[in-house]
Amino acid sequence: MRTEKRTSLRVPLSVNVAYWVNQQERKEAYQVESVNIGEGGIFIQTDLPLGIGTEVHLEFTLPGGADPIRVTGKVAWSGGTTTTGERRVLGKGIEFMACDDQSRKQLLDYIEAYGTE
């Protein structure tokens, strides 16, 4: 069983996420859906084999957002499941490593606004 290591709030987020993996020859992005997001990372639905520590580049737009968010992250946990409502979802937990200031502000504003609804 996975031990909870998160220290920040997670909020539900269901948006399309494009991601690229450095080590692969594939040029086009994979398209997946997110499940939730926090200040430090995002959970995406995917069964693609991505090992712990794999670096990924993500791009997605928050609900109501005008500009896409672009972040670099790494797979923090893989193959795990999370519960969303009454279903279990297979996916990857991506820890954010690099994010520009504008994207970071959008993320924090979204999480804060969602948490006060």
ZAVEX-940566 format. One record per residue: x, y, z of N, C-alpha, C in turn; residue number from 0. Coordinates in steps of 0.001 Angstrom, whole numbers, plus 524288, in hexadecimal, padded with zeros to 5 digits. Atoms other than C-alpha are relative to their C-alpha. Layout:
# ZAVEX-940566
((X, Y, Z), (X, Y, Z), (X, Y, Z), NUM);
...
END
This chain:
# ZAVEX-940566
((8034B, 7FB63, 80000), (80000, 80000, 80000), (80377, 804DC, 80000), 0);
((7FD06, 7FB2F, 80088), (804D0, 80D9E, 7FC96), (7FF56, 80368, 804D3), 1);
((80025, 7FC76, 7FB91), (8084B, 81683, 807D8), (7FF35, 8058E, 7FE07), 2);
((80120, 7FA9E, 8019A), (802CB, 82444, 806A9), (80484, 80392, 80184), 3);
((7FB97, 7FC85, 7FF06), (80DF5, 82E19, 80545), (7FEAA, 805AD, 7FED5), 4);
((80195, 7FABD, 80174), (80659, 839F4, 80087), (7FF9E, 8039B, 804AA), 5);
((80078, 7FC1D, 7FBD5), (80717, 8464C, 80895), (7FC87, 8048F, 7FE63), 6);
((80346, 7FBB1, 801CB), (7FEA2, 84F45, 80040), (7FAA9, 7FDFF, 7FE48), 7);
((80556, 80126, 8018A), (7F044, 84FA8, 7FCC7), (7FFC4, 7FDFC, 7FA6D), 8);
((80124, 80200, 80539), (7EBA5, 847AF, 7F10F), (7FA5B, 8014D, 7FECE), 9);
((80557, 7FEEB, 8019C), (7DFA4, 84BD6, 7E97E), (7FEDE, 7FD09, 7FAF6), 10);
((8015C, 802B7, 804D5), (7D838, 8449C, 7DED7), (80117, 8036F, 7FB3E), 11);
((7FF14, 7FD33, 804E6), (7DBF8, 8486C, 7D107), (7FF8A, 7FC1D, 7FB8B), 12);
((800BE, 80370, 8047A), (7D6FC, 841E5, 7C4BB), (80097, 80336, 7FB06), 13);
((7FED0, 7FD37, 804D9), (7DD91, 84800, 7B8E0), (80380, 7FC8F, 7FCA2), 14);
((7FC6A, 802BA, 8037E), (7E4CD, 842FC, 7ACFE), (8058C, 801E8, 80113), 15);
((7FA83, 7FECE, 7FF11), (7F379, 84265, 7AF21), (80338, 7FD9D, 7FB91), 16);
((7FC41, 801EF, 803DD), (7FDB4, 84142, 7A47A), (8052B, 7FF50, 802D3), 17);
((7FAD2, 80095, 7FDA2), (80AAA, 83B89, 7A8BE), (803C5, 7FD54, 7FC53), 18);
((7FBAE, 80210, 80310), (817AA, 8383E, 7A2A5), (803F9, 7FDAE, 803BF), 19);
((7FBED, 80293, 7FCE8), (82253, 82F51, 7A7AB), (80528, 8009A, 7FD17), 20);
((7FAF6, 7FEF8, 80282), (83081, 832F8, 7A4EE), (80283, 7FB3E, 7FD80), 21);
((7FD0F, 80489, 801CD), (835D0, 8253B, 7A34F), (7FD8B, 7FD44, 7FB4D), 22);
((802A3, 802B3, 8043D), (82C03, 82141, 798CF), (800CD, 802CF, 7FAD8), 23);
((7FF55, 7FDB8, 80531), (82D6A, 82351, 78A3D), (7FAF6, 8027B, 7FE04), 24);
((8051A, 7FE02, 801A3), (81EF0, 8268A, 788FD), (80005, 805F8, 80037), 25);
((7FFF7, 7FA4A, 8004B), (81D77, 834C7, 784BA), (7FAE6, 80266, 801E5), 26);
((804FD, 7FDC6, 7FE67), (80EF3, 836C7, 78739), (7FEDE, 7FEBD, 805BB), 27);
((80145, 80093, 7FA78), (80967, 83835, 794CF), (7FC11, 7FBA1, 800D8), 28);
((80419, 80382, 7FE3C), (801AD, 82DE3, 79BF9), (7FB99, 8036A, 80218), 29);
((8048B, 7FD28, 7FE0F), (7F3E6, 83290, 79F32), (7FD5D, 7FCB4, 8042D), 30);
((80266, 802C1, 7FBA1), (7EE75, 82E9B, 7AC73), (7FC68, 803BD, 802F0), 31);
((80358, 7FCAE, 7FCC7), (7E50C, 833BC, 7B6B1), (80235, 80034, 8057F), 32);
((7FE4A, 7FF6E, 7FA95), (7E87D, 8390B, 7C3FD), (7FB9B, 7FE4B, 803A4), 33);
((803CB, 80184, 7FBFE), (7E1C2, 834BD, 7D089), (7FFF0, 8040F, 80456), 34);
((7FFAD, 7FBFD, 7FBF3), (7E6B0, 83E58, 7DAB1), (80535, 802D3, 7FF90), 35);
((7FB4C, 7FCC4, 80049), (7F0EA, 848BA, 7DCD8), (800F3, 80283, 8054E), 36);
((7FE77, 7FD34, 7FB53), (7F842, 84F11, 7E7F8), (8047E, 80395, 7FEAA), 37);
((7FBAA, 7FC5F, 800E5), (802D5, 85929, 7E97E), (804D7, 7FD28, 7FE06), 38);
((7FB32, 802C5, 80151), (80D41, 84EC9, 7E800), (7FFA2, 7FBFF, 7FBAC), 39);
((80056, 803EC, 80413), (807C9, 845F4, 7DD77), (7FA80, 7FEF4, 7FE16), 40);
((804ED, 80152, 80293), (7FD05, 83FD6, 7D568), (7FFB3, 7FA17, 7FF62), 41);
((800DE, 8058B, 80105), (7F718, 8324F, 7D408), (7FD6F, 7FF93, 7FAAE), 42);
((80223, 800BC, 8053E), (7F4B7, 82E05, 7C5F7), (7FE80, 7FA4D, 7FF37), 43);
((801B5, 80549, 8014A), (7ED60, 82237, 7C0D8), (80336, 7FE0B, 7FB69), 44);
((7FD10, 80271, 80440), (7F67C, 819C5, 7B8D2), (801F5, 7FAB4, 801C9), 45);
((7FDB8, 80511, 7FEC9), (7FAF2, 80BC9, 7B82A), (80520, 7FF33, 7FD08), 46);
((7FAF0, 8005C, 802AC), (80718, 80EDD, 7B02E), (8044D, 7FEE2, 803F6), 47);
((7FBD0, 80156, 7FC52), (8135F, 8093A, 7B662), (803E8, 80473, 800AE), 48);
((7FC62, 7FBC4, 7FEAB), (81A3C, 814D2, 7BC8A), (80242, 7FEC5, 80555), 49);
((7FD7F, 8014D, 7FB13), (8240B, 81183, 7C717), (80089, 804AD, 8039C), 50);
((7FF1B, 7FBF4, 7FC19), (82623, 81913, 7D390), (804BE, 8033D, 7FE5C), 51);
((7FBB6, 7FC82, 80168), (82EA6, 824F2, 7D0D2), (8000D, 801AA, 7FA53), 52);
((80039, 7FE75, 8057F), (82B23, 825D1, 7C257), (7FE62, 805B1, 7FF93), 53);
((8013E, 7FA7C, 800C5), (82B40, 83418, 7BE38), (7FBEA, 8008E, 7FBB9), 54);
((80421, 7FEFD, 803C7), (81F14, 838EB, 7B731), (7FF0B, 805DF, 7FF9D), 55);
((80182, 7FA95, 800E8), (81AAB, 845D2, 7B171), (7FA1E, 7FFFD, 7FF2C), 56);
((805B1, 7FFE7, 80020), (80C51, 8490D, 7B384), (7FE01, 80538, 7FE09), 57);
((802A6, 7FB40, 80199), (80322, 852CD, 7AD59), (7FA26, 7FF21, 800A1), 58);
((805A0, 8005D, 7FF38), (7F506, 85528, 7B174), (7FDEE, 8056D, 80137), 59);
((80282, 7FB0C, 7FED3), (7EB52, 8602D, 7B354), (7FC17, 7FF1C, 8045E), 60);
((803A0, 80063, 7FB9F), (7E415, 86217, 7C010), (7FAA1, 801F4, 7FE60), 61);
((80538, 7FDFA, 80133), (7D554, 86418, 7BFA5), (7FFDB, 805EA, 800C3), 62);
((80045, 7FA50, 7FFC1), (7D2F0, 87269, 7BCC5), (8051F, 802B2, 7FEC9), 63);
((7FAE2, 7FDB6, 80121), (7E155, 87458, 7B99C), (80085, 80179, 7FA48), 64);
((7FF33, 7FE34, 80558), (7E58F, 87BB2, 7AD8B), (80500, 7FDB3, 7FDAC), 65);
((7FAEC, 801BE, 801E8), (7F3AC, 87749, 7AC88), (80122, 7FA74, 801D8), 66);
((7FE93, 80547, 7FE4D), (7F8AE, 8694C, 7ACAB), (80448, 80027, 80427), 67);
((7FBF9, 800A4, 7FBFE), (800CB, 86508, 7B83C), (803E9, 7FC10, 7FDE2), 68);
((7FBCF, 80381, 801C1), (80DDB, 85EED, 7B4C4), (8039D, 7FF0E, 8049E), 69);
((7FC9B, 8015F, 7FBA0), (8158C, 857A5, 7BF11), (80361, 7FB59, 7FE83), 70);
((7FCB2, 8049F, 80050), (8209D, 84E02, 7BFD7), (7FF64, 7FD31, 8052E), 71);
((8009F, 8030F, 7FB3C), (81EED, 8430C, 7C97B), (802AA, 7FAC6, 7FF85), 72);
((7FDEB, 8054E, 80025), (82310, 83576, 7CCFA), (7FBFC, 7FC59, 80271), 73);
((8039F, 803DF, 7FDE2), (81B7E, 82920, 7CFCC), (8019A, 7FEE5, 805A1), 74);
((7FEF2, 800DD, 7FA75), (81AA6, 82864, 7DE9F), (7FDF3, 7FAB0, 801C3), 75);
((801EC, 8054C, 7FF16), (81275, 81C14, 7DEE4), (7FD1B, 7FE39, 7FB2A), 76);
((801E6, 8021E, 804E7), (80DCF, 81322, 7D438), (7FCF3, 7FAFD, 800EA), 77);
((80304, 804D2, 7FFB5), (803B2, 808A5, 7D250), (7FC25, 7FFE8, 80475), 78);
((803A0, 7FFC7, 7FBAD), (7FC45, 80CDE, 7DE40), (7FA96, 8017D, 7FE31), 79);
((8054B, 7FE60, 80135), (7EDEF, 80FB8, 7DEBE), (7FE4F, 80418, 803EC), 80);
((80265, 7FC48, 7FC79), (7E62E, 81A9B, 7E49D), (7FA28, 7FF75, 7FF6B), 81);
((805AA, 80069, 80046), (7D7D6, 81AFA, 7E7B0), (7FDBE, 80549, 7FE95), 82);
((802C8, 7FB4E, 80184), (7CF76, 82504, 7E0C7), (7FA3B, 7FEAF, 8003A), 83);
((80579, 80162, 7FF50), (7C193, 82479, 7E573), (7FFA3, 7FA48, 80182), 84);
((800B0, 8058D, 7FED2), (7BE09, 81627, 7E4D0), (80354, 7FC89, 7FC83), 85);
((7FCD0, 80341, 80371), (7C82B, 811A2, 7DAFB), (805C1, 80080, 80156), 86);
((7FA5E, 7FFEB, 7FF3A), (7D67B, 80E2B, 7DBB6), (80287, 800F2, 7FAB6), 87);
((7FD81, 7FE60, 804D6), (7DF8B, 813FF, 7D18C), (805C7, 7FE9B, 80024), 88);
((7FA79, 8014F, 80088), (7ECBA, 80ED1, 7CD12), (802D5, 804B3, 7FDBC), 89);
((7FD33, 7FB89, 8021E), (7F6E1, 81940, 7CAD8), (80547, 800E3, 80270), 90);
((7FAD7, 7FE6C, 7FE30), (8033E, 82072, 7CE5E), (7FF9D, 8050F, 80316), 91);
((7FF79, 7FB29, 7FD0B), (80637, 82A9F, 7D89A), (804C9, 802DA, 7FE0A), 92);
((7FBAE, 7FCE6, 80221), (80E94, 83549, 7D282), (80141, 8046F, 803C8), 93);
((7FE2A, 7FBCD, 7FC8F), (81682, 83E10, 7DB83), (80220, 8046D, 7FCA8), 94);
((7FE1A, 7FB86, 802F2), (818AA, 84BBD, 7D625), (805A1, 8013C, 80194), 95);
((7FA94, 7FE94, 7FF09), (82709, 84F68, 7D4BA), (8011E, 80594, 7FE3A), 96);
((7FEF7, 7FAC9, 80218), (826E3, 85BD3, 7CC85), (7FB06, 80227, 7FD90), 97);
((804C5, 7FD74, 801CC), (81C36, 86575, 7C96F), (80110, 805DF, 7FFD2), 98);
((7FF1B, 7FA5D, 8002C), (81C85, 87393, 7C4E7), (7FC75, 802BC, 803F2), 99);
((802D3, 7FD19, 7FBF4), (8176C, 87E07, 7CE26), (7FA36, 800AE, 7FEBF), 100);
((80573, 7FF39, 8017D), (80AEB, 88099, 7C67E), (7FCDE, 7FAF1, 800AD), 101);
((802AB, 80508, 7FF66), (80751, 87221, 7C615), (7FF52, 7FEA5, 805BE), 102);
((80052, 80118, 7FA59), (80A5D, 8709E, 7D488), (7FBB1, 8033F, 80293), 103);
((80417, 7FCA6, 7FDCE), (8018C, 87C25, 7D7DA), (7FA9B, 7FDF2, 7FE85), 104);
((80505, 80237, 801B3), (7F67B, 87658, 7CFB8), (7FE96, 7FB29, 80336), 105);
((800E5, 804CA, 7FCF4), (7F800, 8694C, 7D6BE), (7FE4E, 80141, 80595), 106);
((80132, 7FEA2, 7FA95), (7F80E, 86F4D, 7E446), (7FAB8, 802AD, 80081), 107);
((8050C, 7FD58, 7FFEB), (7EC88, 87827, 7E134), (7FB81, 7FC13, 7FF47), 108);
((8040F, 803F3, 800F1), (7E4AD, 86C8B, 7DC03), (7FF21, 7FCB8, 804DD), 109);
((80068, 80353, 7FB5A), (7E797, 8640E, 7E7E0), (7FD77, 802FD, 8047B), 110);
((80235, 7FCCC, 7FBD5), (7E486, 86F19, 7F144), (7FA2B, 800FB, 7FF1F), 111);
((80582, 7FEF1, 80133), (7D7C7, 8727E, 7EA52), (7FCAE, 7FB24, 800AF), 112);
((802F1, 804E0, 7FF82), (7D37D, 86450, 7E9E1), (7FF3B, 7FE9A, 805B9), 113);
((80039, 8014A, 7FA72), (7D681, 86289, 7F838), (7FC3D, 80359, 8031A), 114);
((8039B, 7FC98, 7FD2F), (7CD97, 86DC9, 7FBFF), (7FA6C, 7FFA8, 7FDEF), 115);
((8054F, 80094, 8022E), (7C1CC, 86962, 7F3EF), (7FC69, 7FD75, 803F3), 116);
END
